[in-house]
């Protein structure tokens, strides 16, 4: 496997062996796991990636308690925005996830070709606390209990690329940048021309899929280390999504590719993924661009 294609298989296997023994990993690779094996492994994986406290809450369906921890994290992070003057209608976030980190230049080019400005970019290795703030709905939905531990394992502590995007609303047909970016995000597992997921990620990730139900040999530990995705697609584990009309249902789980907050999430995710110094730097950069635009308008008018 070319490690430049996606995030490191070696790293994933190393982290997986901290949780499971070689016998389990071998059974997963050879597709010899039973439904009972996966149900047990899913609880073990949840404990490893969520931590004991939250994994027990999820196991006992104490979702209000999980959301309480989420709310505390959001409130703590929002303090970074005190005395900061930003118009979040003109700001968007694009987080390129680990499975397509190597394609960051293509995502950047896609955004720049839309006529917007990237005012900040940086590598980021999300912590579980950050992940919880971004995806509380996933962790707290009972029906997602079989796929979110794997999603979390593949996401946190792996390198992502964060872009902060700035643009004037007169350049697009939406009232805010976040809604516009979501309109060009695309759907996982379906091909939609002109979207970030399809035009960039979809084509790249197809090479890892053998058929609708399995990954090619050698890639199970990378995308589906405990087999949950495969069993969900086969219907041997309950899923809450209609996968029958998706050409590549495995990409519904492993082909998310990007995280883009909507209008209601943008301020939350902005102060969660960025530290105070980065926020000040971005605020200054946007202020300078706004001043430059005003000066250009005055010159044109004169």
PAMAR-246995 format. One record per residue (C-alpha): z, y, x; residue in one letter. Coordinates in Angstrom, 3 decimals. Last residue first. Layout:
BEGIN
Z_Y_X_A
...
This chain:
BEGIN
-7.768_58.384_-13.211_X
-7.331_55.573_-15.709_X
-8.332_52.997_-13.103_X
-5.792_54.344_-10.606_X
-3.058_54.347_-13.277_X
-3.868_50.721_-14.170_X
-3.708_49.702_-10.520_X
-0.310_51.381_-10.131_X
1.032_49.549_-13.163_X
-0.245_46.228_-11.816_X
1.399_46.872_-8.448_X
4.695_47.649_-10.151_X
4.502_44.406_-12.109_X
3.695_42.461_-8.941_X
6.642_43.998_-7.109_X
8.994_43.182_-9.977_X
7.697_39.596_-10.061_X
8.445_39.186_-6.352_X
11.906_40.724_-6.699_X
12.829_38.454_-9.598_X
11.514_35.427_-7.674_X
13.685_36.284_-4.651_X
16.748_36.836_-6.843_X
16.156_33.473_-8.551_X
15.776_31.743_-5.178_X
19.064_33.222_-3.989_X
20.884_32.076_-7.126_X
19.647_28.488_-6.961_X
16.672_27.160_-8.892_X
16.313_23.933_-10.896_X
19.058_24.611_-13.440_X
18.506_28.363_-13.796_X
14.829_27.872_-14.625_X
15.468_24.779_-16.736_X
17.746_26.646_-19.137_X
15.568_29.775_-19.204_X
12.452_27.679_-19.966_X
13.938_25.313_-22.552_X
13.319_27.130_-25.842_X
9.813_28.218_-24.850_X
8.875_24.734_-23.668_X
9.787_23.203_-20.336_X
7.039_21.560_-18.264_X
7.786_18.282_-16.470_X
4.853_16.590_-14.812_X
3.574_13.087_-14.019_X
4.622_11.340_-17.261_X
2.596_8.334_-16.139_X
5.259_5.633_-15.793_X
6.340_5.227_-19.419_X
3.264_6.165_-21.445_X
1.298_4.982_-18.433_X
2.296_1.419_-19.329_X
0.604_1.992_-22.710_X
-2.852_2.333_-21.140_X
-5.342_2.673_-24.011_X
-2.703_4.033_-26.367_X
-3.402_3.302_-30.030_X
-0.968_0.374_-30.292_X
1.833_2.146_-28.426_X
3.627_3.481_-31.501_X
6.922_4.677_-30.092_X
10.532_3.716_-30.758_X
10.562_0.628_-28.570_X
12.278_-2.711_-29.149_X
12.120_-5.204_-26.260_X
9.711_-8.141_-26.382_X
7.046_-5.811_-27.769_X
4.695_-6.396_-24.854_X
4.822_-2.690_-23.971_X
8.624_-2.708_-24.046_X
8.725_-5.878_-21.927_X
6.487_-4.341_-19.275_X
8.431_-1.089_-19.233_X
11.762_-2.896_-18.857_X
10.645_-5.056_-15.934_X
13.593_-4.269_-13.660_X
11.699_-2.353_-10.970_X
8.990_-0.860_-13.201_X
7.114_1.799_-11.239_X
7.592_0.955_-7.576_X
9.129_-2.469_-7.868_X
6.236_-3.533_-10.092_X
3.644_-2.185_-7.664_X
3.157_-5.166_-5.385_X
0.842_-7.130_-7.630_X
-1.012_-4.863_-10.036_X
1.032_-3.601_-12.957_X
1.294_-5.514_-16.181_X
0.952_-5.284_-19.956_X
-2.160_-3.232_-20.688_X
-3.982_-4.614_-17.649_X
-3.837_-4.502_-13.844_X
-2.344_-1.032_-13.557_X
-1.736_0.646_-10.185_X
-5.201_2.204_-9.923_X
-4.708_3.915_-13.268_X
-2.150_6.234_-11.694_X
-4.639_8.471_-9.898_X
-7.006_8.899_-12.850_X
-4.175_9.784_-15.215_X
-2.469_12.219_-12.834_X
-5.161_14.860_-12.286_X
-7.549_15.425_-15.194_X
-5.380_13.480_-17.631_X
-1.873_14.719_-16.936_X
-2.827_18.304_-16.201_X
-5.102_18.676_-19.212_X
-8.769_19.571_-19.586_X
-9.904_16.215_-20.887_X
-7.312_14.275_-22.821_X
-6.941_10.648_-21.767_X
-3.987_8.906_-23.351_X
-1.047_7.110_-21.712_X
1.008_10.280_-21.352_X
-0.200_13.216_-23.482_X
-1.580_16.445_-21.992_X
0.042_19.387_-20.227_X
-2.545_21.990_-21.249_X
-0.800_23.069_-24.469_X
2.573_22.787_-22.745_X
1.438_25.392_-20.209_X
0.480_27.746_-23.045_X
3.775_27.293_-24.848_X
5.686_28.038_-21.646_X
3.599_31.135_-20.855_X
4.438_32.976_-24.065_X
2.702_34.471_-27.092_X
-0.185_32.037_-26.877_X
-3.937_32.664_-26.735_X
-4.124_33.326_-23.014_X
-4.883_36.203_-20.657_X
-3.139_38.882_-22.734_X
0.136_36.993_-22.185_X
0.308_38.263_-18.594_X
1.099_35.561_-16.089_X
3.763_34.121_-13.797_X
4.195_30.536_-12.657_X
7.195_29.041_-10.853_X
6.129_25.800_-9.150_X
8.495_22.945_-8.268_X
7.383_19.948_-6.213_X
9.259_16.658_-6.461_X
10.953_14.446_-3.865_X
13.015_11.489_-5.031_X
16.796_11.664_-5.471_X
16.354_11.472_-9.242_X
13.003_10.381_-10.695_X
12.396_6.649_-10.302_X
16.008_5.773_-11.140_X
15.999_8.163_-14.101_X
12.843_6.671_-15.580_X
14.278_3.188_-15.041_X
17.549_4.108_-16.794_X
15.483_5.848_-19.483_X
13.353_2.882_-20.562_X
15.730_0.436_-22.243_X
18.178_2.936_-23.790_X
15.426_4.988_-25.382_X
16.209_3.848_-28.951_X
19.760_5.222_-28.708_X
18.529_8.721_-27.921_X
21.105_10.465_-25.748_X
19.546_9.808_-22.347_X
16.174_10.990_-23.550_X
17.375_14.058_-25.461_X
19.512_15.140_-22.520_X
16.357_15.344_-20.363_X
16.325_18.560_-18.302_X
20.104_19.039_-18.204_X
20.690_15.357_-17.451_X
18.102_15.471_-14.656_X
19.898_18.386_-13.040_X
23.174_16.470_-13.073_X
21.358_13.377_-11.766_X
20.208_15.349_-8.753_X
16.619_16.467_-8.392_X
15.020_16.472_-4.923_X
13.112_19.755_-4.779_X
10.158_20.892_-2.715_X
9.330_24.554_-3.191_X
6.981_26.944_-4.896_X
7.435_30.527_-6.022_X
5.353_33.336_-7.499_X
2.402_31.187_-8.532_X
-0.016_33.567_-10.232_X
-2.176_32.819_-13.238_X
-5.950_32.932_-13.605_X
-6.480_29.467_-15.049_X
-7.983_28.448_-11.706_X
-4.585_29.118_-10.150_X
-2.992_26.528_-12.434_X
-5.505_23.755_-11.634_X
-5.369_24.600_-7.909_X
-1.608_24.152_-7.900_X
-1.872_20.819_-9.712_X
-4.486_19.704_-7.182_X
-2.307_20.773_-4.233_X
0.634_18.857_-5.710_X
-1.290_15.561_-5.773_X
0.948_13.784_-3.244_X
3.899_14.312_-5.583_X
2.222_12.141_-8.206_X
4.894_9.485_-8.836_X
7.621_11.876_-7.674_X
7.245_14.426_-10.495_X
5.425_17.741_-10.316_X
7.724_20.324_-11.907_X
5.790_23.173_-13.521_X
7.762_26.144_-14.734_X
6.535_29.115_-16.743_X
7.250_32.825_-16.780_X
5.661_35.570_-18.887_X
7.657_34.967_-22.060_X
10.671_34.500_-19.789_X
10.833_38.256_-19.191_X
13.335_38.560_-16.367_X
16.156_41.042_-15.773_X
18.951_39.364_-13.818_X
22.457_40.842_-14.227_X
23.847_37.377_-15.015_X
21.095_34.761_-14.674_X
23.018_32.540_-12.248_X
25.774_32.252_-14.858_X
23.362_30.134_-16.877_X
24.028_27.232_-14.504_X
27.648_26.784_-15.598_X
26.768_26.992_-19.293_X
24.024_24.394_-18.898_X
26.327_22.022_-17.013_X
29.047_22.335_-19.662_X
26.509_21.707_-22.428_X
25.291_18.503_-20.739_X
28.851_17.198_-20.399_X
29.343_17.804_-24.131_X
25.986_16.188_-24.853_X
27.273_13.028_-23.195_X
30.411_13.166_-25.345_X
28.323_13.632_-28.482_X
26.307_10.589_-27.461_X
29.190_8.164_-27.589_X
26.827_5.249_-28.256_X
29.251_2.822_-26.548_X
26.722_1.933_-23.827_X
25.740_5.601_-23.521_X
29.356_6.677_-23.067_X
29.901_3.862_-20.562_X
26.857_4.990_-18.596_X
28.163_8.567_-18.682_X
31.493_7.735_-17.062_X
30.371_5.035_-14.627_X
27.527_6.987_-13.030_X
24.147_7.700_-14.590_X
22.021_6.072_-11.853_X
24.101_3.013_-10.936_X
25.649_2.488_-14.374_X
22.245_2.690_-16.022_X
20.856_0.185_-13.513_X
23.584_-2.340_-14.317_X
23.089_-1.861_-18.061_X
19.340_-2.335_-17.642_X
19.897_-5.437_-15.507_X
21.762_-7.119_-18.364_X
19.047_-6.342_-20.885_X
16.395_-7.299_-18.349_X
17.831_-10.728_-17.588_X
18.311_-11.421_-21.313_X
14.647_-10.628_-21.981_X
13.749_-13.077_-19.238_X
12.579_-12.199_-15.755_X
9.883_-14.307_-14.085_X
7.316_-11.546_-13.645_X
6.849_-12.482_-9.978_X
7.980_-9.032_-8.828_X
10.969_-9.119_-11.169_X
12.006_-12.589_-10.002_X
11.804_-11.410_-6.382_X
13.928_-8.357_-7.158_X
16.558_-10.542_-8.840_X
16.720_-12.955_-5.909_X
16.869_-10.087_-3.424_X
20.134_-8.814_-4.907_X
20.384_-5.795_-7.168_X
21.943_-2.314_-6.859_X
21.689_-1.368_-3.188_X
18.541_-3.488_-3.060_X
16.927_-1.071_-5.509_X
17.534_1.880_-3.218_X
15.757_0.136_-0.341_X
12.984_-1.047_-2.670_X
12.427_2.510_-3.886_X
12.475_3.870_-0.348_X
9.950_1.284_0.845_X
7.705_1.985_-2.134_X
7.609_5.628_-1.088_X
6.394_8.141_-3.624_X
2.683_8.068_-4.382_X
-0.644_7.565_-2.675_X
0.564_8.642_0.750_X
2.436_5.341_1.068_X
-0.865_3.493_1.223_X
0.000_0.000_0.000_X
